[in-house]
Amino acid sequence: MSFEKALQNITSNAALIKPAMLKNVDAAIGKAVRIRGDFPSSLKLQERLGNTVKESNLTVDQLAGYVLEEPFLTLRLLSIVNHDFYSDGRSFSSVHAAVEHLGLRQTPQILKDLAAARNYSAIFLGRSIALTRMQQALIASLLSSGIIGLMTRRTELRERTVIASYLINAGPVLLAYYKPHIYSGISLDCFNEKNIFSKKFMEVMKRSESDLAEYLTEILGLPRELSQIVGYVEGVPWKRKNWGFGNTKEKRAIVYAVYMGNILAHEICNFPGVQGLQALLREFEKNTTLSEPDLEALIGKLAGKYLERCKDLGLTALRVPDYLDWFKRSLKGKSEQVEWPGIAERINPFMYELRACFKTRRREDDFYRLPQAVNCTLHALVQGLNFDRAVLFVRHPKKKVLEIKASLGVKLFSPEKVKRFIEDPDADSMPDIKAVVNRQTVFDGLQIFDDGWPFVAFPIIFRGEVLGVFYADKAKRPDSTALNAQEQVTCMALAEEWQDISPDFA
């Protein structure tokens, strides 16, 4: 497929991802998550665990809490403790029980041998798509844990909830890590209906996220109970009529918590606006015993907890929506302001991946890389920089008009109706048209959307022809100011990657 046609069809990828392109992908994901698998554990967390051996007052609760901070270390510990060599015939579904069984002082050494430890900031440096999906996985676990905490005080249920959330997210995280172009193709196909990711995932992978989670519980040798729980996370739980896995109040609570935590995490990580988040909370209040104020309080605390988790793992923290601060109104007492890493630290993973992506020569039997480059750029503008919305405009193949093909961030209403005419009489004040005509990055002119300012627009140039424009803006506020020098320089650096695209790239 030509670059031009691929850009025109940037949100129609599922039909182009052939079975041969996914050959052995399930096996690769399974191999990555196994004991001593390819996907590493966090070096920073492993160092912390090593130091715990020296603590005379270390408790099982403390050590279990450390382990539960990292998804893949948690799953591998449960895998090893349920192995015939360590098991005494019992099944272990919680990290707390695993630590008690293996021994408080012996567990850190066992953990050290489960996988190679690597600097997470380094391994995700050129894997920004996987980093964004890892962010969603961590946020989902934090929210799921908080939700089950509102339902019950039983610690073992909270642990099983976190583990189930990790299992649901492990497959998509590893797909984004090892096949970012395919993961991006699925993500971009969800542009018009962001909540259909699971359907598109199923269409491409031929199994749902829950199916993949069940597969991982099987190859890891985890208790059947966990497999049953993740199998029931698929679909809206309060609409489910048949609960066939030992229908208990506790198991249903875990399914509810994991489902709600993951739906909220997906919404938050797509930055669509506060209204969608509020609507979800009202829906949850209507269909469960949870109250909207309690759920608001969880979200109000989320940014701080997520940032702390990233620091503990040595992981670059990508920003979450500023409007999460609105939910702090439900918190008692004064809440601390969250200090995010600077733009330079946040943008680097995206820049490295984008450059590597453009240098990759496509094999005939592989999916093309353009969706990865587009997805990477949209996330770079929103999560690497400080924009609240990023939009891809593509030039119509026959008409002199720009049309919206994809976006991330603040929701656009009827994007298909937005037409930007290249020969418009007011072209001199239209930043996207100026970017096309002048073939350069633009920061001035009249904003495209009334609710967004300041903004940036830069062209997509392939073989000397401008085929589209990236446009990004911030939510307009009474105290909004122009982009600072660092933001402008970073925007121009990002724009340069789209102005010298190799003729062989697609």
C-alpha positions as CSV (number, residue, x, y, z in Angstrom):
1,M,0.0,0.0,0.0
2,S,1.3,3.5,-0.9
3,F,2.0,6.0,1.8
4,E,-0.8,8.3,0.5
5,K,-3.4,5.5,0.5
6,A,-2.2,4.3,4.0
7,L,-2.6,7.8,5.4
8,Q,-6.1,8.0,3.9
9,N,-7.1,4.7,5.5
10,I,-5.3,5.3,8.8
11,T,-8.3,4.3,10.9
12,S,-9.1,1.2,8.8
13,N,-6.4,-1.2,9.8
14,A,-8.1,-4.3,11.1
15,A,-8.8,-5.8,7.7
16,L,-5.2,-5.3,6.6
17,I,-3.7,-7.2,9.6
18,K,-3.5,-10.7,8.2
19,P,-3.1,-13.9,10.2
20,A,0.4,-14.4,8.9
21,M,1.4,-11.1,10.5
22,L,0.3,-12.4,13.9
23,K,2.0,-15.8,13.5
24,N,3.1,-17.1,16.9
25,V,2.3,-13.7,18.6
26,D,0.4,-15.5,21.4
27,A,3.3,-17.8,22.0
28,A,5.7,-14.8,22.0
29,I,3.5,-13.1,24.6
30,G,3.4,-16.2,26.7
31,K,7.2,-16.7,26.5
32,A,7.8,-13.0,27.5
33,V,5.7,-13.3,30.7
34,R,7.0,-16.7,31.9
35,I,9.6,-17.2,34.6
36,R,12.9,-15.9,33.2
37,G,10.9,-14.7,30.2
38,D,12.0,-12.0,27.8
39,F,10.2,-9.1,29.4
40,P,12.4,-7.8,32.3
41,S,11.5,-6.8,35.8
42,S,12.2,-3.4,37.2
43,L,15.8,-2.9,38.3
44,K,14.8,-0.2,40.8
45,L,12.2,-2.4,42.4
46,Q,14.6,-5.4,42.5
47,E,17.2,-3.2,44.3
48,R,14.6,-2.2,46.8
49,L,13.6,-5.8,47.4
50,G,17.2,-6.7,47.9
51,N,17.6,-4.1,50.5
52,T,14.6,-5.3,52.4
53,V,16.6,-8.4,53.5
54,K,18.6,-6.1,55.8
55,E,15.4,-4.7,57.5
56,S,15.0,-6.3,60.9
57,N,11.4,-5.2,61.2
58,L,10.3,-6.3,57.7
59,T,6.8,-7.8,57.6
60,V,5.0,-10.0,55.1
61,D,2.5,-7.2,54.4
62,Q,5.3,-4.8,53.5
63,L,7.1,-7.3,51.2
64,A,3.9,-8.3,49.5
65,G,3.1,-4.6,49.0
66,Y,6.5,-4.0,47.3
67,V,6.0,-7.0,44.9
68,L,2.4,-6.0,44.0
69,E,3.8,-2.7,42.6
70,E,5.1,-4.5,39.4
71,P,2.6,-6.4,37.2
72,F,5.0,-9.0,35.7
73,L,7.0,-9.7,38.9
74,T,3.6,-10.3,40.7
75,L,2.5,-12.9,38.0
76,R,5.9,-14.6,38.0
77,L,5.9,-15.0,41.8
78,L,2.5,-16.6,41.7
79,S,3.7,-18.9,38.9
80,I,6.7,-20.1,40.9
81,V,4.9,-20.6,44.2
82,N,2.2,-22.7,42.4
83,H,4.9,-24.8,40.7
84,D,5.3,-28.4,41.9
85,F,8.8,-27.7,43.2
86,Y,7.6,-25.1,45.7
87,S,3.9,-26.0,46.2
88,D,2.7,-28.4,48.9
89,G,-0.4,-29.2,47.1
90,R,-2.2,-25.9,47.9
91,S,-3.1,-23.2,45.4
92,F,-1.9,-19.7,46.0
93,S,-3.9,-16.7,44.6
94,S,-2.3,-13.9,46.6
95,V,1.2,-12.5,47.0
96,H,0.8,-12.3,50.7
97,A,0.2,-16.1,50.9
98,A,3.0,-16.7,48.5
99,V,5.5,-14.8,50.7
100,E,4.3,-16.6,53.8
101,H,4.8,-19.9,52.1
102,L,8.2,-19.2,50.5
103,G,9.6,-17.4,53.6
104,L,10.0,-13.7,54.3
105,R,13.8,-13.7,54.0
106,Q,14.0,-16.2,51.1
107,T,11.4,-14.5,48.8
108,P,13.6,-11.6,47.7
109,Q,16.3,-14.0,46.4
110,I,13.6,-16.0,44.6
111,L,12.3,-12.9,43.0
112,K,15.7,-11.9,41.8
113,D,15.9,-15.2,39.8
114,L,12.5,-14.8,38.2
115,A,13.6,-12.5,35.4
116,A,16.5,-10.2,34.3
117,A,16.3,-6.8,35.9
118,R,16.5,-3.7,33.7
119,N,16.2,0.0,34.0
120,Y,12.6,0.6,33.0
121,S,13.2,4.2,31.8
122,A,15.9,2.8,29.5
123,I,13.9,-0.2,28.1
124,F,10.9,2.0,27.4
125,L,12.9,4.9,25.9
126,G,12.2,3.8,22.3
127,R,8.9,2.1,23.1
128,S,6.5,4.9,23.9
129,I,3.4,3.1,22.6
130,A,4.1,0.3,25.1
131,L,4.8,3.0,27.8
132,T,1.4,4.5,27.3
133,R,-0.2,1.0,27.6
134,M,1.9,0.3,30.7
135,Q,0.6,3.6,32.1
136,Q,-3.0,2.4,31.5
137,A,-2.3,-1.0,33.1
138,L,-0.9,0.7,36.3
139,I,-3.7,3.2,36.5
140,A,-6.3,0.3,36.0
141,S,-4.7,-1.6,38.9
142,L,-4.7,1.4,41.2
143,L,-8.3,2.2,40.4
144,S,-9.4,-1.5,40.7
145,S,-7.7,-1.7,44.0
146,G,-9.4,1.4,45.3
147,I,-12.8,0.3,44.1
148,I,-12.6,-3.1,45.8
149,G,-11.4,-1.2,48.9
150,L,-14.8,0.6,48.9
151,M,-16.6,-2.7,48.7
152,T,-14.7,-4.7,51.3
153,R,-11.8,-4.4,53.8
154,R,-10.5,-7.9,53.1
155,T,-6.9,-7.6,52.0
156,E,-6.8,-10.9,50.1
157,L,-9.7,-9.7,47.9
158,R,-7.7,-6.5,47.1
159,E,-4.7,-8.6,46.1
160,R,-6.7,-10.9,43.9
161,T,-8.3,-7.8,42.3
162,V,-4.9,-6.3,41.5
163,I,-3.7,-9.6,40.1
164,A,-6.8,-10.0,37.9
165,S,-6.3,-6.5,36.6
166,Y,-2.6,-7.3,35.8
167,L,-3.7,-10.4,33.9
168,I,-6.3,-8.5,31.8
169,N,-3.7,-5.9,30.9
170,A,-0.6,-8.1,30.4
171,G,-1.5,-9.2,26.9
172,P,-2.2,-5.7,25.5
173,V,1.0,-4.3,27.2
174,L,3.2,-7.0,25.6
175,L,1.5,-6.6,22.2
176,A,2.3,-2.9,22.4
177,Y,5.9,-3.7,23.5
178,Y,6.7,-6.3,20.8
179,K,4.3,-5.3,18.0
180,P,3.7,-1.6,18.4
181,H,2.6,-1.2,14.8
182,I,-0.1,-3.7,15.1
183,Y,-1.3,-2.4,18.5
184,S,-1.4,1.1,17.0
185,G,-3.4,-0.1,14.1
186,I,-6.0,-1.5,16.5
187,S,-6.0,1.7,18.6
188,L,-6.4,4.0,15.6
189,D,-9.4,2.0,14.4
190,C,-11.2,3.1,17.5
191,F,-11.0,6.8,16.7
192,N,-14.8,7.3,16.2
193,E,-15.9,5.0,19.0
194,K,-13.1,4.8,21.6
195,N,-14.9,2.2,23.7
196,I,-14.7,-0.4,21.0
197,F,-11.0,-1.2,21.6
198,S,-12.0,-4.7,22.9
199,K,-14.0,-5.4,19.8
200,K,-11.2,-4.4,17.5
201,F,-8.7,-6.3,19.6
202,M,-11.0,-9.4,19.2
203,E,-11.3,-8.8,15.5
204,V,-7.6,-8.7,15.0
205,M,-6.3,-11.1,17.6
206,K,-9.2,-13.6,17.2
207,R,-9.4,-13.7,21.0
208,S,-10.6,-11.1,23.6
209,E,-8.4,-9.5,26.3
210,S,-10.1,-11.9,28.8
211,D,-9.3,-14.9,26.6
212,L,-5.7,-13.8,26.4
213,A,-5.7,-13.4,30.2
214,E,-7.1,-16.9,30.6
215,Y,-4.4,-18.2,28.3
216,L,-1.7,-16.5,30.5
217,T,-3.1,-18.0,33.7
218,E,-2.8,-21.4,32.1
219,I,0.8,-21.1,30.8
220,L,1.8,-19.6,34.2
221,G,0.2,-22.4,36.1
222,L,-2.0,-20.0,38.2
223,P,-5.0,-21.2,40.1
224,R,-8.2,-21.9,38.2
225,E,-10.0,-19.4,40.3
226,L,-8.0,-16.5,38.7
227,S,-8.7,-17.8,35.2
228,Q,-12.5,-17.9,36.0
229,I,-12.4,-14.3,37.3
230,V,-10.6,-12.8,34.3
231,G,-13.0,-14.7,32.0
232,Y,-15.9,-12.9,33.6
233,V,-14.4,-9.4,33.3
234,E,-15.4,-9.4,29.6
235,G,-18.7,-7.6,29.2
236,V,-20.7,-5.3,31.6
237,P,-21.0,-7.3,34.8
238,W,-24.3,-5.9,36.0
239,K,-25.9,-7.0,32.7
240,R,-24.6,-10.5,33.2
241,K,-27.3,-13.1,33.8
242,N,-25.2,-16.2,34.2
243,W,-22.5,-16.4,36.9
244,G,-21.2,-19.9,36.7
245,F,-17.9,-20.1,38.6
246,G,-19.0,-20.6,42.1
247,N,-21.3,-17.6,42.3
248,T,-20.0,-15.9,45.4
249,K,-20.3,-12.3,46.5
250,E,-16.6,-12.0,46.8
251,K,-15.8,-13.1,43.2
252,R,-18.5,-10.9,41.8
253,A,-17.0,-8.0,43.7
254,I,-13.6,-8.6,42.1
255,V,-15.1,-8.8,38.6
256,Y,-17.0,-5.5,39.2
257,A,-13.9,-3.8,40.5
258,V,-11.6,-4.9,37.7
259,Y,-14.2,-4.0,35.0
260,M,-14.8,-0.6,36.4
261,G,-11.1,0.1,37.1
262,N,-10.2,-0.8,33.5
263,I,-13.0,1.2,31.9
264,L,-12.0,4.3,33.9
265,A,-8.3,3.8,33.1
266,H,-9.1,3.6,29.4
267,E,-11.2,6.8,29.6
268,I,-8.5,8.7,31.5
269,C,-5.6,7.7,29.3
270,N,-7.5,8.9,26.2
271,F,-8.0,12.4,27.6
272,P,-11.5,12.9,26.1
273,G,-12.8,15.3,28.8
274,V,-14.2,15.5,32.2
275,Q,-17.8,14.9,31.1
276,G,-17.2,11.4,29.9
277,L,-15.6,10.5,33.2
278,Q,-18.5,12.0,35.2
279,A,-20.9,10.0,33.1
280,L,-19.1,6.7,33.9
281,L,-19.2,7.5,37.6
282,R,-22.9,8.1,37.5
283,E,-23.4,4.9,35.6
284,F,-21.4,3.0,38.2
285,E,-23.3,4.6,41.1
286,K,-26.6,3.6,39.4
287,N,-25.6,0.0,38.9
288,T,-23.6,-0.8,42.1
289,T,-23.6,0.1,45.8
290,L,-20.8,2.6,45.3
291,S,-21.4,6.4,45.6
292,E,-20.3,8.9,43.1
293,P,-18.4,11.1,45.8
294,D,-16.4,8.0,46.9
295,L,-15.4,7.3,43.3
296,E,-14.6,10.9,42.7
297,A,-12.2,10.8,45.7
298,L,-10.4,7.8,44.2
299,I,-9.8,9.7,41.0
300,G,-8.8,12.8,42.9
301,K,-6.0,10.8,44.5
302,L,-5.0,9.0,41.3
303,A,-2.4,11.3,39.8
304,G,-0.3,11.3,43.0
305,K,-0.5,7.5,43.4
306,Y,0.4,6.9,39.8
307,L,3.4,9.2,39.9
308,E,4.6,7.5,43.1
309,R,4.2,4.0,41.4
310,C,6.3,5.2,38.5
311,K,9.0,6.5,40.8
312,D,9.1,3.1,42.6
313,L,9.5,1.3,39.3
314,G,12.0,3.7,37.8
315,L,9.5,4.3,35.0
316,T,9.0,7.6,33.1
317,A,5.7,9.0,34.2
318,L,3.5,10.3,31.4
319,R,1.0,13.0,32.3
320,V,-2.6,12.4,33.0
321,P,-5.4,14.9,32.2
322,D,-5.3,18.1,34.1
323,Y,-9.0,17.8,34.7
324,L,-8.5,15.0,37.2
325,D,-7.7,17.9,39.6
326,W,-11.5,18.7,39.5
327,F,-12.2,15.5,41.4
328,K,-10.0,16.6,44.3
329,R,-13.1,18.5,45.5
330,S,-14.2,15.2,47.1
331,L,-11.0,14.8,49.1
332,K,-10.9,15.8,52.8
333,G,-8.1,18.2,53.7
334,K,-5.6,19.8,51.4
335,S,-4.3,17.8,48.5
336,E,-0.7,18.1,47.3
337,Q,0.1,19.4,43.8
338,V,1.6,16.7,41.6
339,E,4.9,17.6,39.9
340,W,5.3,15.8,36.6
341,P,8.6,15.1,34.9
342,G,9.7,17.9,32.6
343,I,8.9,17.9,28.9
344,A,12.4,16.7,27.9
345,E,12.1,13.6,29.9
346,R,8.5,12.9,28.8
347,I,9.1,13.5,25.1
348,N,12.2,11.4,24.7
349,P,10.5,8.0,24.5
350,F,8.3,9.3,21.7
351,M,11.1,10.9,19.7
352,Y,13.2,7.8,19.9
353,E,10.4,5.5,18.8
354,L,9.3,7.8,16.0
355,R,12.9,8.0,14.6
356,A,13.3,4.3,14.8
357,C,9.9,3.7,13.2
358,F,10.8,5.9,10.2
359,K,14.1,4.1,9.7
360,T,12.5,0.6,9.8
361,R,12.2,-1.0,6.4
362,R,9.0,-3.0,6.1
363,R,9.0,-6.6,5.2
364,E,6.5,-7.8,2.7
365,D,4.9,-10.2,5.2
366,D,4.6,-7.6,7.9
367,F,2.1,-4.9,8.7
368,Y,3.1,-1.4,7.8
369,R,4.5,1.2,10.3
370,L,2.5,4.3,9.5
371,P,-0.1,3.7,12.2
372,Q,2.7,3.4,14.7
373,A,4.2,6.7,13.7
374,V,0.8,8.5,13.8
375,N,-0.2,7.0,17.1
376,C,3.2,7.8,18.5
377,T,2.9,11.5,17.4
378,L,-0.6,11.9,18.8
379,H,0.5,10.7,22.2
380,A,3.7,12.7,22.0
381,L,1.7,15.9,21.6
382,V,-0.7,15.1,24.4
383,Q,1.4,13.1,26.9
384,G,4.9,14.1,26.0
385,L,4.1,17.8,25.6
386,N,1.2,19.5,27.4
387,F,-1.5,19.6,24.8
388,D,-5.0,18.5,25.6
389,R,-6.0,17.5,22.1
390,A,-4.0,16.3,19.0
391,V,-5.6,15.9,15.6
392,L,-4.5,14.4,12.3
393,F,-5.8,16.2,9.2
394,V,-5.3,14.4,5.9
395,R,-5.5,16.1,2.5
396,H,-8.3,14.7,0.3
397,P,-6.8,12.8,-2.7
398,K,-8.9,14.7,-5.2
399,K,-10.0,17.9,-3.5
400,K,-8.0,20.8,-2.0
401,V,-9.4,20.2,1.5
402,L,-8.1,18.8,4.8
403,E,-10.2,16.3,6.7
404,I,-9.9,14.9,10.2
405,K,-8.8,11.3,10.2
406,A,-7.8,10.7,13.8
407,S,-7.4,12.5,17.1
408,L,-6.5,12.0,20.8
409,G,-7.7,14.0,23.7
410,V,-10.6,16.4,24.1
411,K,-13.5,14.9,22.2
412,L,-14.5,16.3,18.8
413,F,-18.2,16.4,18.0
414,S,-19.0,15.4,14.3
415,P,-15.3,15.5,13.2
416,E,-16.4,14.2,9.8
417,K,-18.1,17.6,9.2
418,V,-14.9,19.5,9.7
419,K,-13.5,20.6,6.3
420,R,-10.5,23.0,5.9
421,F,-10.2,24.4,2.4
422,I,-6.7,25.0,1.3
423,E,-7.8,27.9,-1.0
424,D,-10.0,29.5,1.6
425,P,-10.0,33.3,1.4
426,D,-8.9,33.5,5.0
427,A,-6.0,31.0,4.5
428,D,-3.5,33.5,5.9
429,S,-5.0,33.2,9.3
430,M,-5.6,29.5,9.3
431,P,-2.7,27.7,11.0
432,D,-3.3,24.3,9.4
433,I,-3.5,25.8,5.9
434,K,-0.5,28.0,6.5
435,A,1.4,24.8,7.5
436,V,0.4,23.2,4.2
437,V,1.2,26.3,2.0
438,N,4.4,27.3,3.8
439,R,5.6,23.8,4.7
440,Q,6.6,24.8,8.2
441,T,5.5,24.7,11.8
442,V,2.9,27.3,12.7
443,F,2.0,28.7,16.1
444,D,0.0,31.8,15.2
445,G,-3.4,32.5,13.5
446,L,-7.0,31.7,14.5
447,Q,-7.5,28.5,16.4
448,I,-9.5,25.8,14.6
449,F,-11.6,24.9,17.7
450,D,-13.1,27.7,19.8
451,D,-12.2,25.8,23.1
452,G,-8.5,25.4,22.2
453,W,-5.6,27.8,22.5
454,P,-2.5,28.0,22.3
455,F,-1.9,25.6,19.4
456,V,0.7,24.2,16.9
457,A,0.3,22.9,13.4
458,F,2.9,21.2,11.3
459,P,2.9,19.4,7.9
460,I,3.4,15.8,6.8
461,I,5.7,15.9,3.8
462,F,6.3,12.8,1.7
463,R,8.2,12.9,-1.6
464,G,8.0,16.6,-1.7
465,E,4.2,16.7,-1.3
466,V,2.2,17.9,1.7
467,L,-0.3,15.1,2.5
468,G,-1.6,16.2,5.9
469,V,-1.2,18.2,9.0
470,F,-0.9,17.5,12.7
471,Y,-2.7,20.1,14.9
472,A,-2.6,20.2,18.7
473,D,-4.1,22.6,21.2
474,K,-4.6,23.2,24.9
475,A,-7.9,23.6,26.6
476,K,-8.6,27.3,26.6
477,R,-8.7,28.9,30.0
478,P,-9.0,32.5,31.3
479,D,-5.3,32.4,32.3
480,S,-4.0,30.6,29.1
481,T,-0.6,31.8,27.9
482,A,1.3,31.3,24.6
483,L,3.6,28.2,24.3
484,N,6.9,28.8,26.0
485,A,10.2,28.5,24.2
486,Q,10.8,24.9,25.3
487,E,7.4,23.8,24.1
488,Q,7.9,25.5,20.7
489,V,11.4,24.0,20.2
490,T,10.1,20.5,21.1
491,C,7.1,20.9,18.7
492,M,9.6,21.9,15.9
493,A,11.8,18.9,16.7
494,L,8.7,16.6,16.4
495,A,7.6,18.3,13.2
496,E,11.0,17.7,11.6
497,E,10.5,14.0,11.8
498,W,7.5,14.3,9.4
499,Q,9.3,16.5,6.9
500,D,12.0,14.2,5.7
501,I,10.2,10.9,5.4
502,S,12.1,8.1,3.5
503,P,10.5,7.3,0.2
504,D,10.6,3.6,1.2
505,F,8.5,4.2,4.4
506,A,4.9,3.0,4.6
